[in-house]
Amino acid sequence: MSKEKAPVTQAIRLLRQHQVSYSEHLYKYEEKGGTRVSARELGVDEHCVIKTLIMEDEHKKPLIVLMHGDREVGTGMLAKQAGVKKISPCDAKTADKHSGYQVGGTSPFGTRASMPVYMEASIAELDKIYINGGKRGFLLGLSPQEVIRVLQPVLVQAAAS
């Protein structure tokens, strides 16, 4: 665990505004390491590390998908539940533009653009999750109930097995 001070990102500002209780976890970011590396660095189950993915529908309308770190998003299943024909991941540059964050440090909190949020329903069953705080190498530990309270996501079943 790094001894440096945690950054005050847009995500942190939003959580403070909503009086959300969270813990800050800094770790050594590895390019393309993903949730596997962050889970290892924090010593937690990768299933509890939640990916924040910026995707878009067939009309290029952006949306946020929250998924377990050890699962992939079934985009067809998600599209059906979202009531659109197709959902696909945004390229990194487009994702950065929509979220205001750099890919690898994307938080669902305090995004530049307001986007609908879809969350894998089973995330709500966990006691504690670790989600990006708005910077690479910076995760927040909090209750999934707080994520639901602040973001009001649509709960979906879109994890591809």
Secondary structure, 3 states (H helix, E strand, C coil): CCCCCCCCCHHHHHHHHCCCCCEEEECCCCCCCHHHHHHHHHCCCHHHEEEEEEEEECCCCEEEEEEECCCEECHHHHHHHHCCCCEEECCHHHHHHHHCCCCCCCCCCCCCCCCCEEEEHHHHHCCCEEEEEEECCEEEEECHHHHHHHHCCEEECCEEC
